[in-house]
Amino acid sequence: MLALIFGVVIYPAIELVRASTGEYSITGLRRGSAGTENYTDVLQHPALGTVLLNTLIWVSAVVAITILLSLGLAQFLSKEFFGRRMVRWAVLVPWAASLVITARLFTLIYDYYHGILNVFLMKLHVIDEPIDWLGDDSWTMPSMIAVGVLVSVPFTAYVLLAGLNAIPDEVHEAARIDGAGPWQAYRRVTFPLLRPALLVSAVLNMIYVFNSFPIIWTLNDRNPGYTHDTTITFMYKLAFKSADRDVGMSAAAGVFNVLLILVAVVLYLRLVKWREEDPT
Amino acid sequence: MSLTWRRLRPVVLPLVGLLVAIVFLAPYFVMLLDSLRPGSEALASPPTFLPQNWQLDAYGEILGDSRFRNWLKTSLLVSLASTVIVILVAIPAAYFTARFKFPGRTAFLFLVLVTQMFAPTSLVVGIYREFFELSMVNTYGALILTNAAFNLAFAVWIMHGFFAALPKELEEASELDGNGRVGTMLRIMLPLTLPGVVTATIFTFIAVWNEYVVALTLMQDDDKKPLTVGISSYVTGYDQNWDQLFAASIVAIVPVVILFAVIEKHLVGGLTAGSVK
């Protein structure tokens, strides 16, 4: 097991660091050492600011909206009602579909001329004229975020549902007997007990969403440059697609990626722990 | 709880449920409808909700397309092989770590987080270079090994919870009855932890089935691409066969949805035992 993880995770990680200090020709042949040049090149890349800001918006918006919606959805799906099985199955569908299929589907749904979304919203009189969801700069990111949320909610809701299931019924009964109203019981009893599940799903979501590639790659296909790229698609473009194709620079960007997500997760865990020690 | 709510509840909850189901299903319903109309109709402006000419042609076309059959074959082969490797390695690993507590749960969680953090996307450049040096670019083996490695930790994580929940006395009794370690594991432990094994198997299979970025990078030979990568060539700048793209997508997701629906009941149990207890 360790050999497998070593071969596919650790070794490429080392290789990545090695590549980040090398100088490469356009065909990917190593010409020699570049020292820290690749790193400074990435740091001085004109698109870096935009890319970092996009990443921050993408990750925080998708994770925050996903967690909020999933909290409600998990609570709802834990109740008994007619047709619950069907609803649970329906919620699983975006999880079962691959990200790239969902992304391809949304390129058509969002399309300015041929997309069904504009027709639908215009029939409902929500909008008066079609919106260019993926071409209009102010709509591109929100449109991608909506797809990101749709595909992240199923897994998150199921982890939270599992968390709710792990809470024994007696706890809720005790709260009711002590005279807690539904909202109070949720805030004081259910929510604190749900913390482990919430923590797990938040951290896994942060990592998945940060590393998420197909949605931005596919939906952002039309737009030139790096206007809507996150650090992940930026890195991939540097290695395989852009005009200034550069393996070494892409590897340096890859190292930054791993460090960034590490810092984000540690910061988040710190923040949560700090709240835990808070006497209130 | 008020009296009115008690009366409204059996009506309101299913209605909210219906609304939730519609929101989650609507995009995929659009996909189904678009697979049942000519590709040119998907490009009508303004588009119509329902197909004007219902047809099943796209399904016949993709099934008759040898490229599609190759992609399907790759997807099946890679998913099955990776899943078998993951399960064969993960069962003993999960059992071992659940019984002999030397690294502990925390180290475990950490291992999962690390392999997830170094998700394929951040490592894909390194992985490509590694397999390039081993001359394994465009081989099924490279894709199978990569997918197996990235799904291993999560599978161990889920199964660990199930093994840890079994009382030790059960094993001791079995060994007294003359079963060896392997016999105990196969005859006593495995049947009891089957829901965990099933959950881990399906999780792994689906994750590999839907994997995109590693396959996009490693499999440049058109015949060896999996479905996720291959189907994109139905809609390019020159070809606009949206009906074929979506028919292929339906073929790719319907089996997965059915798999998910079948294990849905175990899913919550699997996640509870593995991750959130």
Chai-1 contact restraints between the chains, C-beta under 6 A:
chainA,res_idxA,chainB,res_idxB,connection_type,confidence,min_distance_angstrom,max_distance_angstrom,comment,restraint_id
A,M1,B,V89,contact,1.0,0.0,6.0,A-B,restraint_1
A,M1,B,A93,contact,1.0,0.0,6.0,A-B,restraint_2
A,L4,B,A149,contact,1.0,0.0,6.0,A-B,restraint_3
A,I5,B,A149,contact,1.0,0.0,6.0,A-B,restraint_4
A,V8,B,T146,contact,1.0,0.0,6.0,A-B,restraint_5
A,V8,B,A149,contact,1.0,0.0,6.0,A-B,restraint_6
A,V9,B,T115,contact,1.0,0.0,6.0,A-B,restraint_7
A,V9,B,F118,contact,1.0,0.0,6.0,A-B,restraint_8
A,P12,B,L123,contact,1.0,0.0,6.0,A-B,restraint_9
A,P12,B,G126,contact,1.0,0.0,6.0,A-B,restraint_10
A,P12,B,I127,contact,1.0,0.0,6.0,A-B,restraint_11
A,P12,B,E130,contact,1.0,0.0,6.0,A-B,restraint_12
A,A13,B,F118,contact,1.0,0.0,6.0,A-B,restraint_13
A,E15,B,G126,contact,1.0,0.0,6.0,A-B,restraint_14
A,E15,B,R129,contact,1.0,0.0,6.0,A-B,restraint_15
A,E15,B,E130,contact,1.0,0.0,6.0,A-B,restraint_16
A,L16,B,G126,contact,1.0,0.0,6.0,A-B,restraint_17
A,F81,B,L13,contact,1.0,0.0,6.0,A-B,restraint_18
A,F81,B,P14,contact,1.0,0.0,6.0,A-B,restraint_19
A,F82,B,P14,contact,1.0,0.0,6.0,A-B,restraint_20
A,G83,B,P14,contact,1.0,0.0,6.0,A-B,restraint_21
A,G83,B,G17,contact,1.0,0.0,6.0,A-B,restraint_22
A,V87,B,G17,contact,1.0,0.0,6.0,A-B,restraint_23
A,V87,B,V20,contact,1.0,0.0,6.0,A-B,restraint_24
A,V87,B,A21,contact,1.0,0.0,6.0,A-B,restraint_25
A,R88,B,E264,contact,1.0,0.0,6.0,A-B,restraint_26
A,W89,B,A261,contact,1.0,0.0,6.0,A-B,restraint_27
A,A90,B,A21,contact,1.0,0.0,6.0,A-B,restraint_28
A,A90,B,F24,contact,1.0,0.0,6.0,A-B,restraint_29
A,A90,B,L25,contact,1.0,0.0,6.0,A-B,restraint_30
A,V91,B,F24,contact,1.0,0.0,6.0,A-B,restraint_31
A,L92,B,F260,contact,1.0,0.0,6.0,A-B,restraint_32
A,V93,B,F24,contact,1.0,0.0,6.0,A-B,restraint_33
A,V93,B,Y28,contact,1.0,0.0,6.0,A-B,restraint_34
A,V93,B,V257,contact,1.0,0.0,6.0,A-B,restraint_35
A,A96,B,I253,contact,1.0,0.0,6.0,A-B,restraint_36
A,A96,B,V256,contact,1.0,0.0,6.0,A-B,restraint_37
A,A96,B,V257,contact,1.0,0.0,6.0,A-B,restraint_38
A,A96,B,F260,contact,1.0,0.0,6.0,A-B,restraint_39
A,A97,B,I253,contact,1.0,0.0,6.0,A-B,restraint_40
A,S98,B,N210,contact,1.0,0.0,6.0,A-B,restraint_41
A,S98,B,T228,contact,1.0,0.0,6.0,A-B,restraint_42
A,V100,B,Y212,contact,1.0,0.0,6.0,A-B,restraint_43
A,V100,B,T228,contact,1.0,0.0,6.0,A-B,restraint_44
A,I101,B,S249,contact,1.0,0.0,6.0,A-B,restraint_45
A,L105,B,P27,contact,1.0,0.0,6.0,A-B,restraint_46
A,L105,B,M31,contact,1.0,0.0,6.0,A-B,restraint_47
A,I109,B,V30,contact,1.0,0.0,6.0,A-B,restraint_48
A,Y113,B,S45,contact,1.0,0.0,6.0,A-B,restraint_49
A,H114,B,L43,contact,1.0,0.0,6.0,A-B,restraint_50
A,H114,B,S45,contact,1.0,0.0,6.0,A-B,restraint_51
A,H114,B,P47,contact,1.0,0.0,6.0,A-B,restraint_52
A,I116,B,V30,contact,1.0,0.0,6.0,A-B,restraint_53
A,I116,B,P47,contact,1.0,0.0,6.0,A-B,restraint_54
A,V119,B,P46,contact,1.0,0.0,6.0,A-B,restraint_55
A,V119,B,P47,contact,1.0,0.0,6.0,A-B,restraint_56
A,V159,B,L271,contact,1.0,0.0,6.0,A-B,restraint_57
A,L161,B,V268,contact,1.0,0.0,6.0,A-B,restraint_58
A,A162,B,V268,contact,1.0,0.0,6.0,A-B,restraint_59
A,A162,B,L271,contact,1.0,0.0,6.0,A-B,restraint_60
A,A162,B,T272,contact,1.0,0.0,6.0,A-B,restraint_61
A,A162,B,V276,contact,1.0,0.0,6.0,A-B,restraint_62
A,G163,B,V276,contact,1.0,0.0,6.0,A-B,restraint_63
A,N165,B,V268,contact,1.0,0.0,6.0,A-B,restraint_64
A,N165,B,T272,contact,1.0,0.0,6.0,A-B,restraint_65
A,A166,B,T272,contact,1.0,0.0,6.0,A-B,restraint_66
A,A166,B,V276,contact,1.0,0.0,6.0,A-B,restraint_67
A,A166,B,K277,contact,1.0,0.0,6.0,A-B,restraint_68
A,P196,B,V276,contact,1.0,0.0,6.0,A-B,restraint_69
A,A197,B,V276,contact,1.0,0.0,6.0,A-B,restraint_70
A,V200,B,S275,contact,1.0,0.0,6.0,A-B,restraint_71
A,V200,B,V276,contact,1.0,0.0,6.0,A-B,restraint_72
A,I207,B,Q116,contact,1.0,0.0,6.0,A-B,restraint_73
A,I207,B,M117,contact,1.0,0.0,6.0,A-B,restraint_74
A,N211,B,A119,contact,1.0,0.0,6.0,A-B,restraint_75
A,N211,B,T121,contact,1.0,0.0,6.0,A-B,restraint_76
A,F213,B,T121,contact,1.0,0.0,6.0,A-B,restraint_77
A,F213,B,V213,contact,1.0,0.0,6.0,A-B,restraint_78
A,P214,B,Y212,contact,1.0,0.0,6.0,A-B,restraint_79
A,I232,B,T121,contact,1.0,0.0,6.0,A-B,restraint_80
A,A239,B,V125,contact,1.0,0.0,6.0,A-B,restraint_81
A,S250,B,V125,contact,1.0,0.0,6.0,A-B,restraint_82
A,A251,B,V125,contact,1.0,0.0,6.0,A-B,restraint_83
A,G254,B,S122,contact,1.0,0.0,6.0,A-B,restraint_84
A,G254,B,V125,contact,1.0,0.0,6.0,A-B,restraint_85
A,N257,B,S122,contact,1.0,0.0,6.0,A-B,restraint_86
A,V258,B,S122,contact,1.0,0.0,6.0,A-B,restraint_87
A,I261,B,M117,contact,1.0,0.0,6.0,A-B,restraint_88
